[in-house]
Amino acid sequence: MGRSFLEGILNAGVLTKAEVLLFGNSKNAGLRQEGYNVAHSEREVLQKSKLVLLAFKPLQFAAVLEKLRGIDRENPDLIVISMAAGIKMDTIRKQLGDVRYARIMPNTPVVINRGMITIAIDQSGKKITPAESRELFQLLEILGTVVEIDETEMDTAIPLHGSMPAYLYSFARAFINNALKHGLDEEKAKTLVTEAIIGSACMLKNSNRPIDQLIADVCSKGGTTLAGLEVLQNNGFEGIIDAACDACIRRSKELSNFFVPLQKFIK
Ligand SMILES: NC(=O)c1ccc[n+]([C@@H]2O[C@H](COP(=O)([O-])OP(=O)(O)OC[C@H]3O[C@@H](n4cnc5c(N)ncnc54)[C@H](OP(=O)(O)O)[C@@H]3O)[C@@H](O)[C@H]2O)c1
């Protein structure tokens, strides 16, 4: 995800390679070969930057934040953006200190600049100025649609966009598998399913008809769609989606709680 951000922003020409400093853990040697400036440590990145994107896994946070403790004394004007599921800005602040914070949740279509990114800007500590906030939005908008939310809404938002690609691909795969079972060529099945999803998503986005009406529009009485929809309804389709979203949200909350024991363990 970090690489997608980097490439999306560099490809748009907003920043040059020379303006970016990276630390990529085991990927440092490869990054140097690609001509990137690579720091000697995570701390060096935060010492020398105006804006830092933390793009490692939530379970790696405790160990990395420990190395960045008290960075506010070395770079008080820093803006730190985390994309980690579940890790609260307050948790990061406890280690890094009084710098400025924002939290984002992207999804994988940022790779093709069609991502959906939510952003929560910290309101409790030192503030990101309106001008900086505009610049930040402009940067993120290169990668897709940006919606500002409150940090308290982050967990709830994850299944709706961060995790959605995986859910939607699973949904699509089930349809493709059914077509294969009935002898349709895989490539054709994929085209049919993909184009139907894109078209329907555009309708959902642009039509002012309520969602129930859009569903009803496809369902002729006694027709094919209704026959299938009844099977979905009778087998708890919406209940399954509801449970999947709840599990996703629960996991995000667990990740934020997990940070505490892990942090104790490291100390
Ligand atoms: N994947 C998604 O769809 C998605 C969506 C929304 C948000 N996110 C968030 O994005 C973050 C990255 O997820 P991902 O799926 O891209 O994971 P990933 O492919 O495992 O990438 C994580 C990267 O972090 C690097 N890393 C580990 N320790 C580091 C350190 N100390 N300093 C610098 N880099 C370090 C890892 O390098 P090594 O391999 O060398 O350890 C790895 O390249 C996570 O916080 C996740 O919650 C992901």
The ligand as an SDF file (V2000), in Angstrom:
LIG
                    3D

 48 52  0  0  0  0  0  0  0  0999 V2000
   -3.7500   -3.8810    2.0170 N   0  0  0  0  0  0  0  0  0  0  0  0
   -4.8160   -3.1120    2.0590 C   0  0  0  0  0  0  0  0  0  0  0  0
   -5.7610   -3.2370    1.2800 O   0  0  0  0  0  0  0  0  0  0  0  0
   -4.8850   -2.0010    3.0760 C   0  0  0  0  0  0  0  0  0  0  0  0
   -6.0160   -1.1450    3.0870 C   0  0  0  0  0  0  0  0  0  0  0  0
   -6.0410   -0.1080    4.0020 C   0  0  0  0  0  0  0  0  0  0  0  0
   -5.0120    0.0870    4.9080 C   0  0  0  0  0  0  0  0  0  0  0  0
   -3.9700   -0.7840    4.8940 N   0  0  0  0  0  0  0  0  0  0  0  0
   -2.8850   -0.5590    5.8740 C   0  0  0  0  0  0  0  0  0  0  0  0
   -1.7070   -0.3200    5.1570 O   0  0  0  0  0  0  0  0  0  0  0  0
   -0.6060   -0.8000    5.9140 C   0  0  0  0  0  0  0  0  0  0  0  0
    0.2590   -1.6780    5.0440 C   0  0  0  0  0  0  0  0  0  0  0  0
   -0.5010   -2.7820    4.6260 O   0  0  0  0  0  0  0  0  0  0  0  0
   -0.0270   -3.6870    3.4100 P   0  0  0  0  0  0  0  0  0  0  0  0
   -1.1560   -4.5760    3.0940 O   0  0  0  0  0  0  0  0  0  0  0  0
    0.5750   -2.8370    2.3450 O   0  0  0  0  0  0  0  0  0  0  0  0
    1.1150   -4.5210    4.1590 O   0  0  0  0  0  0  0  0  0  0  0  0
    2.4720   -5.1350    3.5840 P   0  0  0  0  0  0  0  0  0  0  0  0
    2.3380   -5.4700    2.1510 O   0  0  0  0  0  0  0  0  0  0  0  0
    2.8880   -6.1960    4.5490 O   0  0  0  0  0  0  0  0  0  0  0  0
    3.4680   -3.9070    3.6990 O   0  0  0  0  0  0  0  0  0  0  0  0
    3.9820   -3.4880    4.9190 C   0  0  0  0  0  0  0  0  0  0  0  0
    5.3640   -2.9730    4.6260 C   0  0  0  0  0  0  0  0  0  0  0  0
    5.8810   -2.3630    5.8040 O   0  0  0  0  0  0  0  0  0  0  0  0
    7.2670   -2.6350    5.8220 C   0  0  0  0  0  0  0  0  0  0  0  0
    7.8360   -2.4340    7.1350 N   0  0  0  0  0  0  0  0  0  0  0  0
    7.8750   -3.2710    8.1740 C   0  0  0  0  0  0  0  0  0  0  0  0
    8.5370   -2.7220    9.2050 N   0  0  0  0  0  0  0  0  0  0  0  0
    8.9450   -1.5040    8.7790 C   0  0  0  0  0  0  0  0  0  0  0  0
    9.7030   -0.4800    9.3660 C   0  0  0  0  0  0  0  0  0  0  0  0
   10.1820   -0.6050   10.6000 N   0  0  0  0  0  0  0  0  0  0  0  0
    9.9370    0.6320    8.6440 N   0  0  0  0  0  0  0  0  0  0  0  0
    9.4710    0.7560    7.3890 C   0  0  0  0  0  0  0  0  0  0  0  0
    8.7510   -0.1940    6.7640 N   0  0  0  0  0  0  0  0  0  0  0  0
    8.5040   -1.3140    7.4570 C   0  0  0  0  0  0  0  0  0  0  0  0
    7.3270   -4.0800    5.3990 C   0  0  0  0  0  0  0  0  0  0  0  0
    8.6290   -4.4020    5.0400 O   0  0  0  0  0  0  0  0  0  0  0  0
    9.2310   -5.8490    5.4510 P   0  0  0  0  0  0  0  0  0  0  0  0
    8.5630   -6.8120    4.5570 O   0  0  0  0  0  0  0  0  0  0  0  0
   10.6820   -5.6890    5.2200 O   0  0  0  0  0  0  0  0  0  0  0  0
    8.8890   -6.0630    6.9080 O   0  0  0  0  0  0  0  0  0  0  0  0
    6.3510   -4.0630    4.2280 C   0  0  0  0  0  0  0  0  0  0  0  0
    6.9730   -3.7050    3.0210 O   0  0  0  0  0  0  0  0  0  0  0  0
   -1.1800   -1.5420    7.1310 C   0  0  0  0  0  0  0  0  0  0  0  0
   -1.0690   -0.7160    8.2580 O   0  0  0  0  0  0  0  0  0  0  0  0
   -2.6220   -1.7610    6.7710 C   0  0  0  0  0  0  0  0  0  0  0  0
   -3.4710   -1.7450    7.8910 O   0  0  0  0  0  0  0  0  0  0  0  0
   -3.8620   -1.7960    3.9950 C   0  0  0  0  0  0  0  0  0  0  0  0
  1  2  1  0
  2  3  2  0
  2  4  1  0
  4  5  1  0
  4 48  2  0
  5  6  2  0
  6  7  1  0
  7  8  2  0
  8  9  1  0
  8 48  1  0
  9 10  1  0
  9 46  1  0
 10 11  1  0
 11 12  1  0
 11 44  1  0
 12 13  1  0
 13 14  1  0
 14 15  2  0
 14 16  1  0
 14 17  1  0
 17 18  1  0
 18 19  2  0
 18 20  1  0
 18 21  1  0
 21 22  1  0
 22 23  1  0
 23 24  1  0
 23 42  1  0
 24 25  1  0
 25 26  1  0
 25 36  1  0
 26 27  1  0
 26 35  1  0
 27 28  2  0
 28 29  1  0
 29 30  1  0
 29 35  2  0
 30 31  1  0
 30 32  2  0
 32 33  1  0
 33 34  2  0
 34 35  1  0
 36 37  1  0
 36 42  1  0
 37 38  1  0
 38 39  2  0
 38 40  1  0
 38 41  1  0
 42 43  1  0
 44 45  1  0
 44 46  1  0
 46 47  1  0
M  CHG  2   8   1  16  -1
M  END
$$$$
